[in-house]
Amino acid sequence: MSQSAIRWEKDADNIVTLTIDDPNQSANTMNALYQKSMGETIQRLQAEKADIKGIILTSGKKTFFAGGDLDLLMQVTPEHAAEFQKGLDELNGQLRTLETLGKPVVACLNGTALGGGLEIALACHRRIALNNPKAEFGLPEVMLGLLPGGGGVTRTVRMLGIQNALMNVLMQGQRMKPEKAKSVGLIDELVDTPEEMFAKAREWIKANPAAKQPWDQSGYKLPGGTPTTPAFAANLPAFPANLRKQLKGAQDNYPAPKAIMCAAVEGAQVDFDNARKIEGRYFTQLVIGKHSKNMTKAFFFDLQQKINKGAARPSFDAFPSWKSQKVGILGAGMMGQGIAYVSAMAGIEVVLLDLNLEAAERGKGYTQKLLDKRVSKGAMSKETAAEKLAKITATNDFAALAGCDLIIEAVFEDRAIKADVTKKAQAAAPDALMCSNTSTLPITGLAQAATDAKRFIGLHFFSPVDKMPLVEIIMGKETGDEALAKAFDYVLQIKKTPIVVNDSRGFFTSRVFGTYCMEGVNLLAEGYNPLSIEQAALQAGMPIGPLGVLDEVNLELTRKVRVQTEKDLAAEGKSLPADAAVPVIEKMLNEFKRPGKKEGAGFYDYPADGKKRIWPGLTEHFVKADKARPSDADFAAMQERLLYRQAIESARCYEEGVLRNVPDANIGSIFGIGFAPWTGGVLQYINYIGLPQFVKRADELAAQHGERFSPPQLLRDMANKGETFQ
C-alpha cells in the first residue's frame, strides 16, 4: 500500500475527519506526498459524497501545517516555470474542489497555520482554532519575497475586502496570535481544548448542511467594493504611491509587495477562478526570480534552519541548554539600560550598576518608560509591568553583583575603564560569565583584565537594544566553548538573534558598517549632492542613508575610534590607508562644529519644530557643479558602490576567519547594520551578482576609486573555481 500524508476516518454521523500527518517529517508541508495524498483524498470525497455529511480537516502534528515546501521553491528556475505553474494549478484545483463539494468543511487548527497551511484552512467554510498562546496564523510570504499562491490573496480579498486584506494580512506578512487572527477575521472561533474544538466542528457541520463560501453564494458583494466602485476607486491611486513611500523608492528590488497589490486589485474585478489564475501567475513570476531566492535563503534557511537552531553553538551533548537567573549590567547608559530592559522582559533578575546611583536609577527609569508605553497601548497589564520592573535593582555597589551568573560590561569604549570594572565585578561574582558589550575593541585584549580568559566573551548589542534583533557574539582567542554555549543561550533567552564571530578590530558588523558610512562621505568628498547620496542608499534598500547614520553615531565618536585604531596599528608598525572621507569629517568637526544629531547639527539640521533636513552648508562647501544632479548612470553607480564596499569588506572578514560561516554573515548584515534585505545579505549579494561578474566589477571600481574596492584573493579563487557562498 502506497504512503499517504492524510488519514481518513468516518464516524457514525457520516462526518469524515481528514488528518494531515506526513509520515516522513515533523511538520506538514506542501510537498509531493501532500499533493498526491490530497489528490487521492479529493477523488474519494467526490466518489463517496452521497454518504458524507461533512468534513473536518485537522493535523496529526504539533502544528497544523507549516506551508509550502521551500526546498522545492528554491529549485524552480525560469526553465521550470510552465511545469511549476501546472503543479500549482493542480494544488489550487484540489482546494477549490474541496470548498465546492457541496458539503460543509471545517478546519480544526490544533496549532500554527502559516502560509500554505492557512491557505488550506481558508478553503474551508469555517475555521476553529485552539487558543494556544504559542500558535501563530498568517500569510508571511511577502517576508520571503513571495505572495500567497495557494488562493491566499483571492480568498482574503473576498473575505475581508481589498484594503483590509492588503493592510491587515498580505502586505506586512504579520504572524498573529489566535486572538488577533480572530479579530482580523481569519479565524471564526477559539476554543480551549481539542475535545471542544472537534465537538464545535461537528455541531457546526450538523447546523450548516448546505454551507458555501460567501463568494459562491448568489448576491455576494465584495466587502468595501471593487476597484470600479466609485468610493473605492477614488482611493485606489494612493495605493501604489503609499507603497513607494513605504519602500523608500526601492520598490524595484521588492517585487512581492507590488505583485500582491496587483493580484488583489486585478483579481477583485473577475470571478473567483480567474482571480486564482491571476494570483498563480504572479506567484510563479516571483518564485523563479532571484529576489525571492535571496530572501528565502536569508530568512528561512539561514535564520530559522541554521542560526536559531544553534548551528554555531557548541554541542548540546557537551554543554546542555542553559538559562541565566541573574545578570549584572555594568553601566546604565543607553546600551546598559536597554540590556536591562530586554533581560527583565525575559524574566531574569537584573542588577543595573553605575558608579553614580542617580544614573543607575535613570537607567531603570528607561524600563519604566517602555513598560508604561506597553500598558497604555493595552499590550501589558499594570500588574505584569510592575513585576517586570521589580526584576531590576539599580545600584552603585559592586557587592550587589553577588550571585550573578552572567555579567555584561557596557561602559565607555576605554580599555582602562573596562579593565577596572571587570576586575571589581569578578571580585564580587567570581563564578559569573564575564561579557563585554564593546563594539570595536578586540576581546582578546579586554580579556587580559579577567580572572579567566576562557570565561570572557564579547556580546555586542545594537542600539536601541529593545528594537534591534541582533547580538554579535565575539570569541576571543582564549574564549572557551562553555562560555560560547552560555552566551548563545542567553541571547536566545532574551529573544534576540545570535551570530558568532572571531575576534578582530571592529569584529564583523562594526567593520562593515564603517565602510558603508565612509563610502557615503567619500561620495560627498567627490562632490556628489548629499540628497542624491542618501536617496541612492535608500533606493538600494538600506534603511537610512550613510550621512544620516553618521549623525546618529556622532562624528566625534567616529574620530575617536579612528584615532585609537591609528595608535594601535602604529604600535604594530602599520598604518591606515589614506581616505578622502577623513578630511571631510575633520572639517565638519573643527571648522563647522557639527558633530551630529545629539548636538542638533551634523550633516543634517535638526530643528526642534520639524523634520531633519540636509544642512545647506554641505552644498556650499562640498558639492561640485557637474555632480549636483547625477545622471542615471552615476546614481546607479553610487548605489553599487555603497553595497559593493560592504560586500567586499565582508568577504575580507570571511577570508580572515572573522566570519565563521555564511549564514551569520548574511543575517548579521541584515539585522545588525540594515544591509538591503532583498539581497539576502552581504555574501548572498555576491552570489546574486555572480562571483566572476562581482570580481570583474570590483576591479573596475578599484581602478576608478581606489584599493578599498579591490576584491580579496578568496573571491578571485572562488570565481575561478565556479564556487558560491553556501
N, C-alpha and C positions, 0 to 999 in steps of 0.2 A: 504494500500500500504506500502511495506517494506521501511525502511530507506535506503538512498543511500548517499555515500560521493562524488558522481560525477554527475554533471548536464550535460545534453545532449542538445545542440542547433544546428540546421542545418539552414544555411542561403539560400538565393536564388541561390547562386552559388554552392550549394550542398557541402559546406565546413562545417564540423562538429566541433563545439567547445566543448571540454570537460573541464569543470571547476571542479577541485578538491576542495571540500568545506565540510569538516567533520562537521556535524551539532552539534556534541557533545563536541567539543574542539576548542580552539582558534588557534591551528596550526594543519596542516595536518601531520599525521604520518602513518607509515606502520602498522596499527593495523588491527584487524579482519574485521572491517567495510570497510576499504580501500580495503583489499584483496577481499572481497566478491563483492564490488562495481566494482572494476576493472575487475574481472572475468566476471560479467554480461555485462559490457560495451564492453569487447573484443568479447564476443559472439554476441552481437548486431552488432558490426562493421563487423564481418565476415558475418553475415546474410544479411546486407544491403550494403555491399561494392560496389555492382554494381551501386548503386545510390549515391556514395560518391566520391567527387573529391579530398578531402584531409582532414587532421585532425589538429586542433590546440589544444594543451594541455596547460592549464593555471590553475590559482588558484583563489579562492574566498577569500583568507586570505591576511593579510598584507605581509606575506612571501609566497614563492612558496610552499615549502614543507620542514618540519623540519627533516625528516629522519626516521630511524627505531624506533619502539616502545621499548624504553629501559626498561620500566617496565616489558614488556614481556620477553626481553632477560635476565634480571636478574633472572627470574624464571626457565630458562631452565637448567636442570641438565643432567648428563650423561644418566640417565634413559630415558630422553625425546629426545635423540639425533636423533633417527630414525624418530620420528614424526615431530620434528623440521625440519629435512632435507627435508621431504616430503612437508611441507608447504613452505619452501624456494624455492624448485624446482617449485612449483606452481606459486609463485610470479615471479620468473625469466622467467617462461614459458609465462606468460602474457605479459611481456615486449618484449620478443622475438617475439611473435605473432604480437604485435603492429608494430615492426620495419620491419617485413617481410610480412605485409599485402598486399603490392603492391600499397599502397597509400602514398603520401608524408605526413610526420608528422613533425610539427614544435612545439617546446616548447617555449611558451611566458612566460618568467621568470619575474614576476612582483616584485620579492623580493628575499630574501635569499634562496639559494638551497644548502644545505649541506648534505653530506652522502647519504642516500637513496633518498633524494629529487633530488640531482644532478644525481644520477644513473637513475632515471626516465627520466630526461632530456637527458642523454647520449643515451638513447634508441630511441630518436627522430632523424630525419635526419638533423634538423637544430635547433640551439638554439639562440633566440633573447632575450636580456635582457634589462630591464630599467637601465639606467646609474644612479643608486641610490647610493650615497656615503655610505649609511648605509648597503647596501646589501653585502652579503658575499657568496662566492662559493668555494666549495672544498670537499675533501673526508677526513675528520679528524678522521676517525675511529681508526687509529693507536694510537691516544691520549687516547683512551678508551680501549686499549689492543685488538682491533679488526681489521679486514680488511673489505673493502667494499665488501659485499656479494651479492649485487644485480646487478652484472655484471660490477661493477666499475673497477676492476682490468682488466678484459678481454677487456672491451671497451677502456679504456685509453691506454692500451698497443697497441691495434690495431690502435688507432688514432695517438698516439704520438711516438710510438716505446718503447722498453723495458726501455732503460736508461732514456729517458725524462719522461716517466710515473712514474718510480720509484723516480727519483730525484726531479722532479718538482711538483708532485701531491701526490703520495702514501706514501712515507716513512716518510715524515715530517708532513703530515696532514695539510698543510698550508690552512688557511682561506683567500681567495683572494678577493680583491675589484674588481669591474667589469672590469676596465682597465687591471688589472693584469691577471684575468681569460681569457680575450680575447687574451692577448699576449701569454699566455701559450697554448691556443688552445681549452679551454673548452667551450668558448662562441664564436659564429660566428659573432654576430653583436650587437652593442649597440645603443639604441635609447633614446630619452629624454622624451617621453610621452607614455602613454598606447595606445592612438589612433594611434600613429606612429608604435608602436610595432605590433598591430594587422593588420594594413594596410600592413606592410612589410611582415608579415607572409602570408597573402592572396596572395600578389604578388609572393612570392617565390613558394607557392603551385601551382599557375597557370603556373609559368615558369618551374616547375620541376615535371610534372605529373608522371614520372616514377622513382622517387627518390628511391635510395637504399643506404644502408650504404656502405662505401668503401669496407669493408671486405666481403660483399655479392656480389661484382661485380667481373666478370671474370678478371683474370690478376692481382688481388690485390697482393701487396707485403708489408710485414711488414716494416714500416719505420725504417731504421737503421739496418735491417737484423734480422734473427732469431738466436738462440743460435748455430746453425750449420754453419752460415755464417762465413767464416774464419776471417774476420776483427773484427767481434763482438766476436767470440769465443776466440780470443786472450786476450780480456779484461775481460772475464767472471770470471776467478779465483779471480780477485781483488774484486768482489762484496762482497762475504762473509767476506773477510779479512777487507774490509772497514767497514762493519757492526760491526764486533768485536771491531774494533778501536773506532767507534762512540759510542758503548755501554760500552766501557771501560772494556770489559771482562764479563759484566753482561748479556750476551745475553740469558742465560738460564732463567732469570727472566723476559725477554721481548720477549715472543714467537711471538708476532704480526709482528714485522718487518721481521723476518725470514720467517714467513708464507706468507707475502706479496711478498717477493722476490721469494720464491719458486713458488707461484701461477702464478706470472708474467712470470718467465722463463719456467716453465713446460707448462703453457698454450699457450705460443708462439710457441710451437712445434706441436700443434694439431689443429684441426678445432675449430670453434667458440663454438659449442655446448659442445664439450668435455672440452674445456678450462673453460667454465662456470661451468661445473660439478666439475672440479678440484678446482676452486675458492670456490664453495659452500661447499665442504668438508673441506677445510682449515678453512672456516668461522665457520662451526659448531664445529670444534675442539676447536677454540678459545672461542666461546660462552659458551660452557659447562665447560671451565676451570676457576680456581679461580682467575687468574691474571686479566682477563678482568672484572670480577665482582668487584674486588678491585678497579680497575682504573675507572670503570663506576660509582661506588658509590662515589668515591672521586671527580672526575672532572665533573660529571653531577649532581648527586643528592645532594652531599654535597656543591659543589661550586656554581653551577648555580641555582639549585632549592631552596637552603636554604640561603647560605651566601649572594650571590649577590642580592637576593630578599628581604634581610633585616629581616631574621628570628630573628636575635639577636638585632634588633633595636627596640626601643620603638615605640608604635603605631603611625602611620601617622595621625590618627584622633586627637590624643593628641598633637603631635608635627609634623606639616606639613613639607614637604620636604624643605630643606634649602640649600642655596649656599653662600659660602664665597665670599665677594667682595674684601677684602683687608686683607692680612695676614702678620703679623710681625714675623720675624725669628731672634732669639737671638743667635748669634754665627755663624760665617761664615766659620767654619772649614769644614771637609769632609762631615759631616751629614747636617749641615746648608745649605751649598751651593747646595747640592743635593735636599733638600726640596724646596729651592728657585726655582730651575730649573723646577721640576715637577709642582709646583704651577703656575709658569709663563706660562708653556705649556698649562695649563688648563684655561688660560685667566684671572687669578687672579692677582690683583695688589700686589706686594711684597715689603716689607721693610726689607732689609737684614742688620741687625745691628751687629756690632762688636765694642769692645772698641777701637780697632785700625782701623782707616779709611782705611789704606792701606790693611789690612786684609779683610775688607768688600769689597773693590774693587776687590781683588783677588778672593773672593767668587763669585762675579758677573762675573768675567772673566771665571769661570768654565762653566757657562751657555753659554757665548760667544763661548767657545771652542766646546761645544757639538752642538750648533747651526751651527757653521761653518762646522762641520763634516757632518751634515744633508744636508746642502746646497751643499757641494762638491759631495755628492752622488746623488744629484738630488731629494732628498726626501722633500725638502722645498725650497721655493723661498727666495731670499735675502730680499725681502720686508717683507715677513712673519717673517723671522728670526729677522729682525730689530724690528718689532712690539713686538715680544716675549721678546726680550732683554730689550726693553723700559719699560716693566712691572716691572722691578726690580730697586729699588732705594737702593744704597749702602750708609750706613751712620754710624756714631758713636754717634748720638744724639738721646736719648730716646724720645725726643719730636716728632720725625718723626713718631712715632708709633700712633699718634693721628688718630682716625678714623678706626683703625684696628678692625675687628670683631672677629679675631682669632689670638692668639699669640702662637708660638711654641718655647719653650726654648730648645736649642740644644748646651749647653755649657758643660764643663768638668763634669765628674761624681764626683762632690764635692758638698755636701749639702749646704755649706756656700755660694759658688759662685751661685748656683742655686737659693737660697733664695734671695740673693741680686738682681739679675737681674729680678726675678719675681716681687719683690716689686717696682722696678723702672719702669718696663713695665706697671704694673697695674696702677701706678700713672699717666702715660701718656695716657693709653687707658682703663679706668675703666670698660667699658661695654664689653670688649673683652672676649671671652672664653679663659682661660689660659690652655696651654697644655705643658707637659714635654716629651722630647724625651729620657728620661733615659732608659737604658737597664737593670738595676739591682736594683736601689734604690726604695724602696716602695713609691707609690704615696701618700698614706695617710700621711706619714711623710713630704713629699715635700709640700703637700697642706697647711701645717701649716703657710707657708710664704704668702699664698694667702689671698686676702681680703674676699673671699667666697669659702670655700672648696667644696660647691655644684657645683661650676663652674670651677673646676680644674680637669683635666683628663690626663692620660698618652697616648701619641702617640709614640709608639716605631717603628721607621723606621729601615730598614736594609740596609747595605752597599754593593754595591753602590746603592744609592736611585733611580737613574734613571733606573736601571735594575731590582732591586728586587721588586717583585709584591706585597709583603705583608706589612701591617701595623697592629701591635698589639695594640689594644685599651685597656687601663688598667683603670678599675674602682676603685677609692679609696673608703674607707669605707663611705665617705660622698658625693661622686660624685652623682649628680642628673641625672635624665633621660633626661632632656633637654640638658645637656652637652653631654651625650652619643649620642643623636639623631644628634646633630650638628657635633660632631666629626665623626660619622659614615658617614654622608652625605658628609663631606669634603673629607674623604678618597675615596669615590666613585667618587667625583668630580675630583680628581687628577688621576683617573683611576687606583687606587690600590685596592687590595682585603682586606677588614677589617675582623679581628676576634676580639672578645670581651672576655676579661678575667678579673678575680677579682685580687685584689692586693695581692702580696706576694713578698718575696725577689727573684728577678730574674724572677718573673711572670711565664709564661709558657715556651716561646721559649728559653730564656737565661738559665733557669734551665736545660732543656732537652739538649740543645746544649752543655752545660758544661759537662754533663755526657758522651756524645759522645767523646769529646776531651780527657777527663781524662781517659776514658777507654782505649783509644789508648795509652796514656802514661803508664797506668798500664801494658799493654801488653809489652811495651818496658822495664819497670822495671822488668818484669818476665824473660826477656832475649830473647824475640822474635825479629827476624830480622825486622828492620823498613820497609824495602821494602815489606815484607810479610804483615805487619800491614796495610800499605797504600793500597796494592793490595786487601787485604781482604775487606776493606771498599768499594773500587770501585766495586768489583765484587758483593758485597751485594746490590749495587745500589746507594750508596752515591756519590755525585758529586766530592768530594775531600776528601782525607784521613785525619784522625784526627790530625796527626802531621803537615801536610801542613796547616790545618785550624788554628792551634795554632800559627804557624808562622805569618799568616795573622793578627790574633788578637793581637799578641805580648805577650810574656811571662811576661813582666813587668806588663802589664795591668791585666793579669790573676792573678798575685801575689797580686796586689793592691786590686782587688775585693775580693780575699780570705782573706786578712788581715782585710779589712773592715768588712767582714762577721763575722770573728772571734771576732772582737771587739763588734759588735752588739749583737752577741749571748752571749758573756761573760756578757754583761750588763743585759741579761735576765737569767743569771745563767746557760747557756747552752754552749756546745762546739761542734765543728765539729768532725765527726768521723775520725779516722786515715785513711790516703790514701797513698798508696805506690807511687802514681804519684807525690806527693809534693816534696819528696827529689830529684827526677829526675829534676823537674823544677828548684829547688833551685841550683842544681849542674850546670845546663845549664846557669843560670844567674850569679852565684857567682864565679864558678871555670872556666867555659869556655867562659863567656862573650858573650853568643849567645842568645839575646832576641827575634830575629825574622826577618822577611823579610825586614822590614823598615831599619834595620841596615845591611842587607846583610848577616846575619849569624844567623841561628836558628837551627832547626832540619835539615834544608836544607842549602846548599850553594847556593848563588845567583850570579853566575858570570855575569859580565857586557856583555860578548860576547857570552852567551849561555843560555840554559835552566837550570832551577833549578835542583839540584841533592842532594840526601841524603848526609848529612855530614858524611864522613868516620869515624869520631870520635865516632859516635853512636855505630858502630860495635865494635870498640876497647874498649869502656867503659861500654857498657850495654849488648851486645848480648852474650848469652851463647851457647856453642858448641852444646848442644843437642837440641837447638831451632833455630839454624841458618837456618835450612831447615825444616820447619814444615811439618809434614805428612799431607795427605789429610784430615784426621780426625781433626787434630789440626787446619788446615786452616779453615775448616767449622765451628769449634768451635769459632774461632776468629770472623768470620762474625756474628755468632749468638750472641756473647757477645756484639758486637757493636750495634746491633739492639735491643736486649733484654734490655740492660741498658737504652736506650732511652724510650722504651715502658713502662718499669716498672716505671720510673720517671713520665711519662705522666699519668699513672694510679693513681699515688700518687696525682698529680695535680688535677685529676678528683675527687678523693676521698675527697680531702681537699676543694673542691669548687673553686679552682683557675680556672679550666676549667669549663665553664658554660654549654657546650654542646659538643656532639661528632663531628659534622662537623667542628667546629672551631679547635678542636684538630687535626683532620686529615689534613685539608688544611693548618693550621698553621705550622704543622710539615714539610709538603712537600715544601710549598712556602717560609717559613721562615728559616728553617735550612737544607733543602735539603734531608729530610728523604726519603728513597728509594720510588719513585713514584709507583713502581709495587705493593707495599704493600697496597696502598690505604690510607696510613697514619698510625700514631703510634697506634691508638686504633683499626683501622681496621686490622692492622697486628696481633693483639692479637686474633681478630675474625678468621683471616686466619689460624693461628696455631690451634685455638680451645682453649677455656678457660681452660678446665681441663688439656689439654696437656701443655699449656703455664705455668700454675701454677706448674705442676709437674717438668717441665724442669727448671723453675726459682728456685725452691727449690734445685734442683741438683747443679745449678750454685752457689747458695748461700753457699751450703755446701763446694764447691770447692774453691770459690774465695771471699767469704765474704758477709756480711749482705746487701750490696748495691744491691744485686740481689734478696733479699727476697721480694716476691710479697706482696703488701698491702692486708689488710683484704677484701677490696672491691672485688678484683679478686677472692679470695677464696669463698666469698659468691656468686658471680655471677656464678662461676664454679659449685658450689653445687646446684644452682637453675636452671642450664641449660640456663642461660641468655647470651646475647651478647650485644655489644655496638651498639646502633641504632642511 
